[in-house]
Amino acid sequence: MAPIDVPPLASSNRRILPIWTDGLLAIAAGIVGGELLGRSVNYWVAVAGTLLLVSFCNHVVLAIFAGGSIGKLISGLRLIRTTDLGKPGVGQAIHRWLWGFFYIVISPVLFLTGSDVDHLDIAGLRIVRKVDLR
């Protein structure tokens, strides 16, 4: 069996739009959830719960079924398994989603220390341009 030629990682310029799109989507959903549910539960609990739910659906569920989050799909990017170029599995998508939260927390420390952590092929997944998959 011939080895699979994994497409190159999408450039950081291509990956920045999905980060902002997905982030703003989750924040906006959290605010709306807080307004709608804030009277029955604490406002900030509703904001955090809605934000996490939308983020999970966008980064895990949509990645499993469509190959990427809303931001990635709009940008022409896909999330693929590096082993066979398929869509992410459930465990891989959850692992990558959780790693994203951890990376948000540690990224200021990494920036200040000048560290260069390779976080882009987490859980055996890679962000590539859709045109590179053809």
N, CA, C and O atoms as a Tinker XYZ file with bonds, in Angstrom:
   536  protein
     1  N      0.841000   -1.178000    0.000000    73     2
     2  CA     0.000000    0.000000    0.000000    64     1     3
     3  C      0.884000    1.238000    0.000000    63     2     4     5
     4  O      1.806000    1.337000    0.809000    81     3
     5  N      0.621000    2.171000   -0.882000    73     3     6
     6  CA     1.413000    3.390000   -0.998000    64     5     7
     7  C      1.083000    4.351000    0.134000    63     6     8     9
     8  O     -0.067000    4.432000    0.565000    81     7
     9  N      2.088000    5.083000    0.621000    73     7    10
    10  CA     1.819000    6.053000    1.684000    64     9    11
    11  C      0.928000    7.183000    1.175000    63    10    12    13
    12  O      0.968000    7.546000   -0.001000    81    11
    13  N      0.142000    7.720000    2.066000    73    11    14
    14  CA    -0.779000    8.805000    1.712000    64    13    15
    15  C     -0.020000   10.117000    1.716000    63    14    16    17
    16  O      0.711000   10.416000    2.661000    81    15
    17  N     -0.193000   10.906000    0.655000    73    15    18
    18  CA     0.445000   12.210000    0.556000    64    17    19
    19  C     -0.461000   13.238000    1.238000    63    18    20    21
    20  O     -1.459000   13.673000    0.663000    81    19
    21  N     -0.109000   13.616000    2.456000    73    19    22
    22  CA    -0.916000   14.552000    3.236000    64    21    23
    23  C     -0.673000   15.962000    2.711000    63    22    24    25
    24  O      0.477000   16.388000    2.596000    81    23
    25  N     -1.745000   16.695000    2.388000    73    23    26
    26  CA    -1.580000   18.068000    1.898000    64    25    27
    27  C     -0.897000   18.943000    2.947000    63    26    28    29
    28  O     -0.948000   18.646000    4.141000    81    27
    29  N     -0.261000   20.015000    2.498000    73    27    30
    30  CA     0.410000   20.905000    3.451000    64    29    31
    31  C     -0.595000   21.639000    4.339000    63    30    32    33
    32  O     -1.761000   21.810000    3.980000    81    31
    33  N     -0.125000   22.054000    5.472000    73    31    34
    34  CA    -0.916000   22.832000    6.404000    64    33    35
    35  C     -1.299000   24.156000    5.752000    63    34    36    37
    36  O     -0.474000   24.783000    5.086000    81    35
    37  N     -2.548000   24.583000    5.941000    73    35    38
    38  CA    -2.972000   25.877000    5.424000    64    37    39
    39  C     -2.161000   26.971000    6.106000    63    38    40    41
    40  O     -1.802000   26.845000    7.277000    81    39
    41  N     -1.877000   28.023000    5.390000    73    39    42
    42  CA    -1.053000   29.104000    5.940000    64    41    43
    43  C     -1.743000   29.785000    7.118000    63    42    44    45
    44  O     -2.964000   29.723000    7.263000    81    43
    45  N     -0.945000   30.427000    7.944000    73    43    46
    46  CA    -1.513000   31.118000    9.103000    64    45    47
    47  C     -2.446000   32.241000    8.669000    63    46    48    49
    48  O     -3.403000   32.549000    9.378000    81    47
    49  N     -2.191000   32.852000    7.529000    73    47    50
    50  CA    -3.100000   33.886000    7.029000    64    49    51
    51  C     -4.464000   33.309000    6.684000    63    50    52    53
    52  O     -5.482000   33.968000    6.894000    81    51
    53  N     -4.503000   32.097000    6.161000    73    51    54
    54  CA    -5.771000   31.446000    5.837000    64    53    55
    55  C     -6.505000   30.978000    7.080000    63    54    56    57
    56  O     -7.734000   30.907000    7.090000    81    55
    57  N     -5.754000   30.656000    8.135000    73    55    58
    58  CA    -6.370000   30.124000    9.351000    64    57    59
    59  C     -6.885000   31.200000   10.290000    63    58    60    61
    60  O     -7.637000   30.886000   11.213000    81    59
    61  N     -6.509000   32.464000   10.090000    73    59    62
    62  CA    -6.907000   33.515000   11.019000    64    61    63
    63  C     -8.393000   33.868000   10.875000    63    62    64    65
    64  O     -9.049000   34.137000   11.881000    81    63
    65  N     -8.931000   33.875000    9.675000    73    63    66
    66  CA   -10.352000   34.204000    9.477000    64    65    67
    67  C    -11.275000   33.215000   10.187000    63    66    68    69
    68  O    -12.219000   33.650000   10.847000    81    67
    69  N    -11.045000   31.909000   10.082000    73    67    70
    70  CA   -11.910000   30.982000   10.827000    64    69    71
    71  C    -11.824000   31.154000   12.339000    63    70    72    73
    72  O    -12.820000   30.964000   13.038000    81    71
    73  N    -10.656000   31.510000   12.851000    73    71    74
    74  CA   -10.517000   31.714000   14.291000    64    73    75
    75  C    -11.428000   32.846000   14.740000    63    74    76    77
    76  O    -12.171000   32.705000   15.711000    81    75
    77  N    -11.372000   33.956000   14.039000    73    75    78
    78  CA   -12.204000   35.106000   14.398000    64    77    79
    79  C    -13.674000   34.839000   14.147000    63    78    80    81
    80  O    -14.515000   35.217000   14.963000    81    79
    81  N    -14.005000   34.194000   13.033000    73    79    82
    82  CA   -15.405000   33.890000   12.721000    64    81    83
    83  C    -16.011000   32.980000   13.782000    63    82    84    85
    84  O    -17.087000   33.267000   14.307000    81    83
    85  N    -15.333000   31.898000   14.095000    73    83    86
    86  CA   -15.852000   30.954000   15.091000    64    85    87
    87  C    -15.899000   31.565000   16.482000    63    86    88    89
    88  O    -16.834000   31.314000   17.243000    81    87
    89  N    -14.896000   32.365000   16.817000    73    87    90
    90  CA   -14.882000   33.018000   18.118000    64    89    91
    91  C    -16.023000   34.008000   18.280000    63    90    92    93
    92  O    -16.707000   34.013000   19.303000    81    91
    93  N    -16.226000   34.844000   17.271000    73    91    94
    94  CA   -17.321000   35.823000   17.342000    64    93    95
    95  C    -18.681000   35.140000   17.341000    63    94    96    97
    96  O    -19.606000   35.601000   18.010000    81    95
    97  N    -18.812000   34.048000   16.599000    73    95    98
    98  CA   -20.056000   33.288000   16.599000    64    97    99
    99  C    -20.364000   32.752000   17.995000    63    98   100   101
   100  O    -21.496000   32.866000   18.466000    81    99
   101  N    -19.376000   32.174000   18.652000    73    99   102
   102  CA   -19.579000   31.614000   19.991000    64   101   103
   103  C    -19.889000   32.714000   21.009000    63   102   104   105
   104  O    -20.763000   32.545000   21.860000    81   103
   105  N    -19.177000   33.835000   20.923000    73   103   106
   106  CA   -19.431000   34.939000   21.848000    64   105   107
   107  C    -20.828000   35.518000   21.640000    63   106   108   109
   108  O    -21.549000   35.772000   22.604000    81   107
   109  N    -21.206000   35.723000   20.381000    73   107   110
   110  CA   -22.547000   36.252000   20.095000    64   109   111
   111  C    -23.626000   35.290000   20.583000    63   110   112   113
   112  O    -24.625000   35.720000   21.160000    81   111
   113  N    -23.434000   34.004000   20.358000    73   111   114
   114  CA   -24.406000   33.017000   20.832000    64   113   115
   115  C    -24.475000   33.023000   22.349000    63   114   116   117
   116  O    -25.556000   32.891000   22.923000    81   115
   117  N    -23.332000   33.174000   23.001000    73   115   118
   118  CA   -23.313000   33.243000   24.458000    64   117   119
   119  C    -24.093000   34.440000   24.980000    63   118   120   121
   120  O    -24.837000   34.320000   25.954000    81   119
   121  N    -23.930000   35.585000   24.343000    73   119   122
   122  CA   -24.658000   36.790000   24.754000    64   121   123
   123  C    -26.153000   36.611000   24.551000    63   122   124   125
   124  O    -26.947000   36.961000   25.424000    81   123
   125  N    -26.540000   36.069000   23.406000    73   123   126
   126  CA   -27.964000   35.818000   23.147000    64   125   127
   127  C    -28.516000   34.821000   24.162000    63   126   128   129
   128  O    -29.604000   35.019000   24.701000    81   127
   129  N    -27.767000   33.749000   24.423000    73   127   130
   130  CA   -28.191000   32.761000   25.417000    64   129   131
   131  C    -28.328000   33.371000   26.793000    63   130   132   133
   132  O    -29.248000   33.032000   27.537000    81   131
   133  N    -27.416000   34.272000   27.138000    73   131   134
   134  CA   -27.496000   34.950000   28.419000    64   133   135
   135  C    -28.739000   35.815000   28.527000    63   134   136   137
   136  O    -29.387000   35.861000   29.573000    81   135
   137  N    -29.065000   36.497000   27.442000    73   135   138
   138  CA   -30.271000   37.340000   27.443000    64   137   139
   139  C    -31.543000   36.493000   27.520000    63   138   140   141
   140  O    -32.491000   36.851000   28.221000    81   139
   141  N    -31.559000   35.385000   26.806000    73   139   142
   142  CA   -32.763000   34.549000   26.776000    64   141   143
   143  C    -32.942000   33.726000   28.051000    63   142   144   145
   144  O    -34.063000   33.544000   28.527000    81   143
   145  N    -31.842000   33.234000   28.596000    73   143   146
   146  CA   -31.917000   32.344000   29.750000    64   145   147
   147  C    -31.518000   33.010000   31.062000    63   146   148   149
   148  O    -31.621000   32.397000   32.125000    81   147
   149  N    -31.067000   34.253000   30.996000    73   147   150
   150  CA   -30.539000   34.929000   32.166000    64   149   151
   151  C    -31.543000   35.192000   33.267000    63   150   152   153
   152  O    -31.149000   35.438000   34.407000    81   151
   153  N    -32.822000   35.150000   32.963000    73   151   154
   154  CA   -33.834000   35.389000   33.995000    64   153   155
   155  C    -34.133000   34.125000   34.799000    63   154   156   157
   156  O    -34.528000   34.196000   35.963000    81   155
   157  N    -33.940000   32.967000   34.163000    73   155   158
   158  CA   -34.226000   31.715000   34.872000    64   157   159
   159  C    -32.990000   31.158000   35.590000    63   158   160   161
   160  O    -33.121000   30.459000   36.595000    81   159
   161  N    -31.807000   31.460000   35.085000    73   159   162
   162  CA   -30.549000   31.078000   35.739000    64   161   163
   163  C    -29.649000   32.309000   35.770000    63   162   164   165
   164  O    -29.977000   33.332000   35.170000    81   163
   165  N    -28.545000   32.219000   36.447000    73   163   166
   166  CA   -27.592000   33.317000   36.481000    64   165   167
   167  C    -27.177000   33.688000   35.059000    63   166   168   169
   168  O    -26.934000   32.812000   34.229000    81   167
   169  N    -27.098000   34.983000   34.784000    73   167   170
   170  CA   -26.761000   35.475000   33.438000    64   169   171
   171  C    -25.442000   34.891000   32.941000    63   170   172   173
   172  O    -25.376000   34.400000   31.814000    81   171
   173  N    -24.398000   34.934000   33.753000    73   171   174
   174  CA   -23.076000   34.482000   33.312000    64   173   175
   175  C    -23.009000   32.968000   33.145000    63   174   176   177
   176  O    -22.254000   32.470000   32.310000    81   175
   177  N    -23.783000   32.244000   33.922000    73   175   178
   178  CA   -23.868000   30.787000   33.730000    64   177   179
   179  C    -24.516000   30.493000   32.384000    63   178   180   181
   180  O    -24.080000   29.601000   31.655000    81   179
   181  N    -25.567000   31.255000   32.058000    73   179   182
   182  CA   -26.248000   31.075000   30.769000    64   181   183
   183  C    -25.324000   31.444000   29.611000    63   182   184   185
   184  O    -25.294000   30.752000   28.593000    81   183
   185  N    -24.573000   32.528000   29.764000    73   183   186
   186  CA   -23.621000   32.938000   28.716000    64   185   187
   187  C    -22.576000   31.846000   28.501000    63   186   188   189
   188  O    -22.336000   31.424000   27.370000    81   187
   189  N    -21.957000   31.391000   29.586000    73   187   190
   190  CA   -20.904000   30.377000   29.474000    64   189   191
   191  C    -21.452000   29.058000   28.920000    63   190   192   193
   192  O    -20.826000   28.433000   28.063000    81   191
   193  N    -22.609000   28.642000   29.406000    73   191   194
   194  CA   -23.205000   27.396000   28.925000    64   193   195
   195  C    -23.547000   27.442000   27.445000    63   194   196   197
   196  O    -23.268000   26.499000   26.704000    81   195
   197  N    -24.152000   28.540000   27.019000    73   195   198
   198  CA   -24.512000   28.683000   25.603000    64   197   199
   199  C    -23.266000   28.760000   24.735000    63   198   200   201
   200  O    -23.202000   28.137000   23.675000    81   199
   201  N    -22.273000   29.529000   25.187000    73   199   202
   202  CA   -21.032000   29.652000   24.435000    64   201   203
   203  C    -20.371000   28.285000   24.254000    63   202   204   205
   204  O    -19.947000   27.944000   23.149000    81   203
   205  N    -20.281000   27.507000   25.323000    73   203   206
   206  CA   -19.661000   26.179000   25.237000    64   205   207
   207  C    -20.469000   25.227000   24.354000    63   206   208   209
   208  O    -19.894000   24.445000   23.597000    81   207
   209  N    -21.786000   25.291000   24.448000    73   207   210
   210  CA   -22.629000   24.424000   23.624000    64   209   211
   211  C    -22.465000   24.742000   22.139000    63   210   212   213
   212  O    -22.310000   23.834000   21.322000    81   211
   213  N    -22.498000   26.016000   21.795000    73   211   214
   214  CA   -22.327000   26.407000   20.395000    64   213   215
   215  C    -20.921000   26.062000   19.915000    63   214   216   217
   216  O    -20.746000   25.580000   18.796000    81   215
   217  N    -19.924000   26.306000   20.754000    73   215   218
   218  CA   -18.556000   25.969000   20.385000    64   217   219
   219  C    -18.407000   24.467000   20.150000    63   218   220   221
   220  O    -17.768000   24.051000   19.184000    81   219
   221  N    -18.990000   23.659000   21.025000    73   219   222
   222  CA   -18.924000   22.203000   20.865000    64   221   223
   223  C    -19.593000   21.769000   19.558000    63   222   224   225
   224  O    -19.025000   20.992000   18.790000    81   223
   225  N    -20.795000   22.274000   19.314000    73   223   226
   226  CA   -21.505000   21.903000   18.079000    64   225   227
   227  C    -20.724000   22.334000   16.841000    63   226   228   229
   228  O    -20.659000   21.600000   15.855000    81   227
   229  N    -20.133000   23.522000   16.898000    73   227   230
   230  CA   -19.407000   24.054000   15.750000    64   229   231
   231  C    -18.097000   23.313000   15.512000    63   230   232   233
   232  O    -17.782000   22.965000   14.374000    81   231
   233  N    -17.336000   23.070000   16.566000    73   231   234
   234  CA   -15.998000   22.502000   16.395000    64   233   235
   235  C    -15.951000   20.980000   16.455000    63   234   236   237
   236  O    -15.005000   20.377000   15.947000    81   235
   237  N    -16.936000   20.357000   17.055000    73   235   238
   238  CA   -16.921000   18.894000   17.155000    64   237   239
   239  C    -17.957000   18.282000   16.213000    63   238   240   241
   240  O    -17.606000   17.533000   15.300000    81   239
   241  N    -19.214000   18.598000   16.432000    73   239   242
   242  CA   -20.282000   17.972000   15.645000    64   241   243
   243  C    -20.158000   18.333000   14.162000    63   242   244   245
   244  O    -20.207000   17.456000   13.300000    81   243
   245  N    -19.998000   19.624000   13.872000    73   243   246
   246  CA   -19.901000   20.031000   12.464000    64   245   247
   247  C    -18.615000   19.506000   11.823000    63   246   248   249
   248  O    -18.611000   19.166000   10.640000    81   247
   249  N    -17.538000   19.436000   12.583000    73   247   250
   250  CA   -16.287000   18.898000   12.036000    64   249   251
   251  C    -16.436000   17.423000   11.664000    63   250   252   253
   252  O    -15.893000   16.975000   10.654000    81   251
   253  N    -17.164000   16.681000   12.476000    73   251   254
   254  CA   -17.367000   15.257000   12.195000    64   253   255
   255  C    -18.203000   15.060000   10.931000    63   254   256   257
   256  O    -17.895000   14.204000   10.101000    81   255
   257  N    -19.253000   15.851000   10.793000    73   255   258
   258  CA   -20.166000   15.652000    9.665000    64   257   259
   259  C    -19.781000   16.411000    8.399000    63   258   260   261
   260  O    -20.013000   15.921000    7.294000    81   259
   261  N    -19.188000   17.615000    8.546000    73   259   262
   262  CA   -18.904000   18.435000    7.366000    64   261   263
   263  C    -17.411000   18.627000    7.114000    63   262   264   265
   264  O    -17.029000   19.131000    6.058000    81   263
   265  N    -16.566000   18.240000    8.055000    73   263   266
   266  CA   -15.135000   18.379000    7.850000    64   265   267
   267  C    -14.553000   19.695000    8.342000    63   266   268   269
   268  O    -13.399000   20.001000    8.044000    81   267
   269  N    -15.317000   20.476000    9.083000    73   267   270
   270  CA   -14.778000   21.720000    9.615000    64   269   271
   271  C    -15.840000   22.559000   10.279000    63   270   272   273
   272  O    -17.034000   22.297000   10.136000    81   271
   273  N    -15.402000   23.569000   11.006000    73   271   274
   274  CA   -16.318000   24.500000   11.651000    64   273   275
   275  C    -16.885000   25.467000   10.611000    63   274   276   277
   276  O    -16.476000   25.452000    9.450000    81   275
   277  N    -17.812000   26.289000   11.029000    73   275   278
   278  CA   -18.408000   27.267000   10.103000    64   277   279
   279  C    -17.334000   28.169000    9.516000    63   278   280   281
   280  O    -17.323000   28.421000    8.311000    81   279
   281  N    -16.436000   28.652000   10.356000    73   279   282
   282  CA   -15.365000   29.512000    9.863000    64   281   283
   283  C    -14.464000   28.816000    8.860000    63   282   284   285
   284  O    -14.082000   29.414000    7.855000    81   283
   285  N    -14.123000   27.575000    9.113000    73   283   286
   286  CA   -13.270000   26.825000    8.184000    64   285   287
   287  C    -13.993000   26.582000    6.863000    63   286   288   289
   288  O    -13.399000   26.729000    5.795000    81   287
   289  N    -15.258000   26.217000    6.927000    73   287   290
   290  CA   -16.003000   25.935000    5.704000    64   289   291
   291  C    -16.155000   27.193000    4.847000    63   290   292   293
   292  O    -16.037000   27.130000    3.623000    81   291
   293  N    -16.416000   28.330000    5.487000    73   291   294
   294  CA   -16.525000   29.600000    4.755000    64   293   295
   295  C    -15.193000   29.964000    4.107000    63   294   296   297
   296  O    -15.166000   30.504000    3.001000    81   295
   297  N    -14.095000   29.670000    4.787000    73   295   298
   298  CA   -12.759000   30.028000    4.305000    64   297   299
   299  C    -12.186000   29.038000    3.298000    63   298   300   301
   300  O    -11.083000   29.246000    2.793000    81   299
   301  N    -12.903000   27.984000    3.001000    73   299   302
   302  CA   -12.400000   26.989000    2.058000    64   301   303
   303  C    -11.364000   26.064000    2.670000    63   302   304   305
   304  O    -10.503000   25.533000    1.968000    81   303
   305  N    -11.448000   25.873000    3.984000    73   303   306
   306  CA   -10.524000   24.981000    4.679000    64   305   307
   307  C    -11.262000   23.734000    5.146000    63   306   308   309
   308  O    -12.482000   23.746000    5.306000    81   307
   309  N    -10.522000   22.674000    5.360000    73   307   310
   310  CA   -11.080000   21.435000    5.885000    64   309   311
   311  C    -10.165000   20.894000    6.973000    63   310   312   313
   312  O     -8.957000   21.128000    6.971000    81   311
   313  N    -10.770000   20.170000    7.894000    73   311   314
   314  CA   -10.038000   19.491000    8.951000    64   313   315
   315  C     -9.998000   18.016000    8.569000    63   314   316   317
   316  O    -11.043000   17.381000    8.433000    81   315
   317  N     -8.800000   17.471000    8.396000    73   315   318
   318  CA    -8.664000   16.086000    7.920000    64   317   319
   319  C     -7.807000   15.274000    8.886000    63   318   320   321
   320  O     -6.996000   15.811000    9.641000    81   319
   321  N     -8.016000   13.961000    8.834000    73   319   322
   322  CA    -7.119000   13.045000    9.544000    64   321   323
   323  C     -5.852000   12.908000    8.714000    63   322   324   325
   324  O     -5.918000   12.764000    7.493000    81   323
   325  N     -4.717000   12.951000    9.365000    73   323   326
   326  CA    -3.460000   12.833000    8.622000    64   325   327
   327  C     -3.173000   11.400000    8.198000    63   326   328   329
   328  O     -2.294000   11.167000    7.369000    81   327
   329  N     -3.901000   10.442000    8.752000    73   327   330
   330  CA    -3.653000    9.044000    8.395000    64   329   331
   331  C     -4.302000    8.655000    7.075000    63   330   332   333
   332  O     -3.705000    7.925000    6.284000    81   331
   333  N     -5.523000    9.135000    6.827000    73   331   334
   334  CA    -6.227000    8.709000    5.614000    64   333   335
   335  C     -6.995000    9.829000    4.910000    63   334   336   337
   336  O     -7.767000    9.553000    3.991000    81   335
   337  N     -6.803000   11.067000    5.314000    73   335   338
   338  CA    -7.426000   12.254000    4.726000    64   337   339
   339  C     -8.939000   12.306000    4.919000    63   338   340   341
   340  O     -9.620000   13.081000    4.246000    81   339
   341  N     -9.473000   11.493000    5.828000    73   339   342
   342  CA   -10.910000   11.491000    6.096000    64   341   343
   343  C    -11.305000   12.566000    7.095000    63   342   344   345
   344  O    -10.467000   13.309000    7.606000    81   343
   345  N    -12.602000   12.627000    7.359000    73   343   346
   346  CA   -13.120000   13.569000    8.352000    64   345   347
   347  C    -12.724000   13.099000    9.746000    63   346   348   349
   348  O    -12.475000   11.911000    9.954000    81   347
   349  N    -12.664000   14.019000   10.695000    73   347   350
   350  CA   -12.262000   13.648000   12.056000    64   349   351
   351  C    -13.230000   12.673000   12.707000    63   350   352   353
   352  O    -14.428000   12.692000   12.425000    81   351
   353  N    -12.708000   11.828000   13.571000    73   351   354
   354  CA   -13.547000   10.967000   14.386000    64   353   355
   355  C    -14.005000   11.729000   15.625000    63   354   356   357
   356  O    -13.529000   12.832000   15.893000    81   355
   357  N    -14.919000   11.145000   16.369000    73   355   358
   358  CA   -15.477000   11.805000   17.553000    64   357   359
   359  C    -14.375000   12.119000   18.571000    63   358   360   361
   360  O    -14.266000   13.254000   19.035000    81   359
   361  N    -13.570000   11.130000   18.914000    73   359   362
   362  CA   -12.510000   11.332000   19.888000    64   361   363
   363  C    -11.495000   12.365000   19.445000    63   362   364   365
   364  O    -11.043000   13.182000   20.247000    81   363
   365  N    -11.134000   12.334000   18.178000    73   363   366
   366  CA   -10.173000   13.302000   17.657000    64   365   367
   367  C    -10.739000   14.722000   17.718000    63   366   368   369
   368  O    -10.044000   15.657000   18.117000    81   367
   369  N    -11.993000   14.877000   17.324000    73   367   370
   370  CA   -12.606000   16.209000   17.320000    64   369   371
   371  C    -12.733000   16.760000   18.735000    63   370   372   373
   372  O    -12.483000   17.945000   18.960000    81   371
   373  N    -13.115000   15.922000   19.687000    73   371   374
   374  CA   -13.230000   16.374000   21.079000    64   373   375
   375  C    -11.846000   16.729000   21.623000    63   374   376   377
   376  O    -11.688000   17.747000   22.296000    81   375
   377  N    -10.853000   15.902000   21.339000    73   375   378
   378  CA    -9.485000   16.167000   21.789000    64   377   379
   379  C     -9.007000   17.523000   21.262000    63   378   380   381
   380  O     -8.441000   18.317000   22.013000    81   379
   381  N     -9.232000   17.784000   19.985000    73   379   382
   382  CA    -8.795000   19.037000   19.382000    64   381   383
   383  C     -9.545000   20.226000   19.969000    63   382   384   385
   384  O     -8.953000   21.280000   20.203000    81   383
   385  N    -10.854000   20.062000   20.210000    73   383   386
   386  CA   -11.673000   21.133000   20.789000    64   385   387
   387  C    -11.163000   21.476000   22.191000    63   386   388   389
   388  O    -10.999000   22.652000   22.515000    81   387
   389  N    -10.916000   20.473000   23.015000    73   387   390
   390  CA   -10.417000   20.721000   24.363000    64   389   391
   391  C     -9.016000   21.339000   24.337000    63   390   392   393
   392  O     -8.712000   22.230000   25.131000    81   391
   393  N     -8.172000   20.867000   23.429000    73   391   394
   394  CA    -6.836000   21.444000   23.297000    64   393   395
   395  C     -6.934000   22.936000   22.966000    63   394   396   397
   396  O     -6.107000   23.716000   23.439000    81   395
   397  N     -7.917000   23.351000   22.173000    73   395   398
   398  CA    -8.097000   24.758000   21.829000    64   397   399
   399  C     -8.284000   25.630000   23.057000    63   398   400   401
   400  O     -7.727000   26.726000   23.128000    81   399
   401  N     -9.060000   25.161000   24.025000    73   399   402
   402  CA    -9.250000   25.930000   25.262000    64   401   403
   403  C     -7.946000   26.017000   26.048000    63   402   404   405
   404  O     -7.601000   27.073000   26.580000    81   403
   405  N     -7.230000   24.909000   26.116000    73   403   406
   406  CA    -5.946000   24.900000   26.808000    64   405   407
   407  C     -4.975000   25.856000   26.124000    63   406   408   409
   408  O     -4.248000   26.588000   26.794000    81   407
   409  N     -4.961000   25.851000   24.812000    73   407   410
   410  CA    -4.052000   26.710000   24.062000    64   409   411
   411  C     -4.386000   28.184000   24.269000    63   410   412   413
   412  O     -3.481000   29.016000   24.330000    81   411
   413  N     -5.669000   28.519000   24.376000    73   411   414
   414  CA    -6.064000   29.907000   24.651000    64   413   415
   415  C     -5.453000   30.368000   25.972000    63   414   416   417
   416  O     -4.986000   31.501000   26.088000    81   415
   417  N     -5.460000   29.485000   26.959000    73   415   418
   418  CA    -4.940000   29.831000   28.277000    64   417   419
   419  C     -3.413000   29.965000   28.259000    63   418   420   421
   420  O     -2.869000   30.889000   28.864000    81   419
   421  N     -2.723000   29.057000   27.576000    73   419   422
   422  CA    -1.254000   29.076000   27.634000    64   421   423
   423  C     -0.603000   29.942000   26.558000    63   422   424   425
   424  O      0.597000   30.205000   26.641000    81   423
   425  N     -1.345000   30.388000   25.562000    73   423   426
   426  CA    -0.725000   31.147000   24.472000    64   425   427
   427  C     -0.050000   32.433000   24.928000    63   426   428   429
   428  O      1.006000   32.760000   24.387000    81   427
   429  N     -0.587000   33.187000   25.887000    73   427   430
   430  CA     0.179000   34.367000   26.337000    64   429   431
   431  C      1.530000   33.992000   26.940000    63   430   432   433
   432  O      2.520000   34.692000   26.724000    81   431
   433  N      1.578000   32.908000   27.684000    73   431   434
   434  CA     2.843000   32.459000   28.268000    64   433   435
   435  C      3.809000   32.045000   27.159000    63   434   436   437
   436  O      4.992000   32.379000   27.210000    81   435
   437  N      3.311000   31.326000   26.169000    73   435   438
   438  CA     4.166000   30.908000   25.056000    64   437   439
   439  C      4.699000   32.114000   24.298000    63   438   440   441
   440  O      5.861000   32.137000   23.893000    81   439
   441  N      3.847000   33.116000   24.109000    73   439   442
   442  CA     4.265000   34.331000   23.410000    64   441   443
   443  C      5.352000   35.069000   24.191000    63   442   444   445
   444  O      6.356000   35.499000   23.624000    81   443
   445  N      5.139000   35.209000   25.487000    73   443   446
   446  CA     6.086000   35.953000   26.320000    64   445   447
   447  C      7.428000   35.238000   26.473000    63   446   448   449
   448  O      8.462000   35.886000   26.632000    81   447
   449  N      7.414000   33.916000   26.428000    73   447   450
   450  CA     8.664000   33.159000   26.570000    64   449   451
   451  C      9.336000   32.878000   25.237000    63   450   452   453
   452  O     10.456000   32.367000   25.201000    81   451
   453  N      8.659000   33.209000   24.134000    73   451   454
   454  CA     9.238000   32.967000   22.815000    64   453   455
   455  C      9.199000   31.515000   22.403000    63   454   456   457
   456  O      9.911000   31.115000   21.481000    81   455
   457  N      8.384000   30.717000   23.067000    73   455   458
   458  CA     8.288000   29.293000   22.757000    64   457   459
   459  C      7.537000   29.084000   21.451000    63   458   460   461
   460  O      6.657000   29.868000   21.096000    81   459
   461  N      7.890000   28.028000   20.747000    73   459   462
   462  CA     7.235000   27.702000   19.485000    64   461   463
   463  C      6.671000   26.288000   19.581000    63   462   464   465
   464  O      7.311000   25.333000   19.140000    81   463
   465  N      5.475000   26.151000   20.156000    73   463   466
   466  CA     4.836000   24.860000   20.322000    64   465   467
   467  C      4.056000   24.528000   19.056000    63   466   468   469
   468  O      3.256000   25.333000   18.581000    81   467
   469  N      4.294000   23.347000   18.519000    73   467   470
   470  CA     3.559000   22.913000   17.332000    64   469   471
   471  C      2.199000   22.386000   17.776000    63   470   472   473
   472  O      2.081000   21.248000   18.229000    81   471
   473  N      1.188000   23.215000   17.643000    73   471   474
   474  CA    -0.158000   22.855000   18.077000    64   473   475
   475  C     -1.084000   22.595000   16.898000    63   474   476   477
   476  O     -2.293000   22.459000   17.086000    81   475
   477  N     -0.552000   22.526000   15.710000    73   475   478
   478  CA    -1.416000   22.531000   14.529000    64   477   479
   479  C     -1.847000   21.147000   14.047000    63   478   480   481
   480  O     -2.808000   21.054000   13.284000    81   479
   481  N     -1.193000   20.092000   14.451000    73   479   482
   482  CA    -1.608000   18.739000   14.064000    64   481   483
   483  C     -2.078000   17.963000   15.288000    63   482   484   485
   484  O     -1.734000   16.794000   15.461000    81   483
   485  N     -2.847000   18.604000   16.115000    73   483   486
   486  CA    -3.345000   17.999000   17.345000    64   485   487
   487  C     -4.275000   16.845000   17.022000    63   486   488   489
   488  O     -5.104000   16.946000   16.118000    81   487
   489  N     -4.145000   15.766000   17.743000    73   487   490
   490  CA    -5.005000   14.577000   17.644000    64   489   491
   491  C     -4.964000   13.942000   16.259000    63   490   492   493
   492  O     -5.920000   13.277000   15.859000    81   491
   493  N     -3.888000   14.132000   15.530000    73   491   494
   494  CA    -3.778000   13.539000   14.203000    64   493   495
   495  C     -4.639000   14.233000   13.166000    63   494   496   497
   496  O     -4.992000   13.639000   12.148000    81   495
   497  N     -4.980000   15.499000   13.421000    73   495   498
   498  CA    -5.805000   16.271000   12.497000    64   497   499
   499  C     -5.017000   17.465000   11.971000    63   498   500   501
   500  O     -4.155000   18.007000   12.663000    81   499
   501  N     -5.318000   17.864000   10.748000    73   499   502
   502  CA    -4.623000   18.995000   10.134000    64   501   503
   503  C     -5.627000   19.857000    9.374000    63   502   504   505
   504  O     -6.568000   19.348000    8.766000    81   503
   505  N     -5.413000   21.161000    9.421000    73   503   506
   506  CA    -6.237000   22.103000    8.661000    64   505   507
   507  C     -5.562000   22.309000    7.315000    63   506   508   509
   508  O     -4.411000   22.739000    7.244000    81   507
   509  N     -6.293000   21.999000    6.247000    73   507   510
   510  CA    -5.755000   22.140000    4.894000    64   509   511
   511  C     -6.747000   22.910000    4.024000    63   510   512   513
   512  O     -7.926000   23.039000    4.354000    81   511
   513  N     -6.236000   23.410000    2.913000    73   511   514
   514  CA    -7.142000   24.063000    1.952000    64   513   515
   515  C     -7.919000   22.985000    1.207000    63   514   516   517
   516  O     -7.380000   21.929000    0.874000    81   515
   517  N     -9.184000   23.265000    0.952000    73   515   518
   518  CA   -10.029000   22.298000    0.255000    64   517   519
   519  C     -9.464000   21.978000   -1.127000    63   518   520   521
   520  O     -9.531000   20.834000   -1.576000    81   519
   521  N     -8.915000   22.974000   -1.797000    73   519   522
   522  CA    -8.376000   22.744000   -3.148000    64   521   523
   523  C     -7.181000   21.801000   -3.140000    63   522   524   525
   524  O     -6.893000   21.167000   -4.155000    81   523
   525  N     -6.482000   21.695000   -2.015000    73   523   526
   526  CA    -5.338000   20.783000   -1.933000    64   525   527
   527  C     -5.762000   19.327000   -1.767000    63   526   528   529
   528  O     -4.929000   18.427000   -1.869000    81   527
   529  N     -7.046000   19.086000   -1.512000    73   527   530
   530  CA    -7.522000   17.706000   -1.339000    64   529   531
   531  C     -7.881000   17.047000   -2.667000    63   530   532   533
   532  O     -8.135000   15.843000   -2.697000    81   531
   533  N     -7.908000   17.778000   -3.731000    73   531   534
   534  CA    -8.312000   17.216000   -5.023000    64   533   535
   535  C     -7.191000   16.560000   -5.738000    63   534   536
   536  O     -7.380000   16.042000   -6.839000    81   535
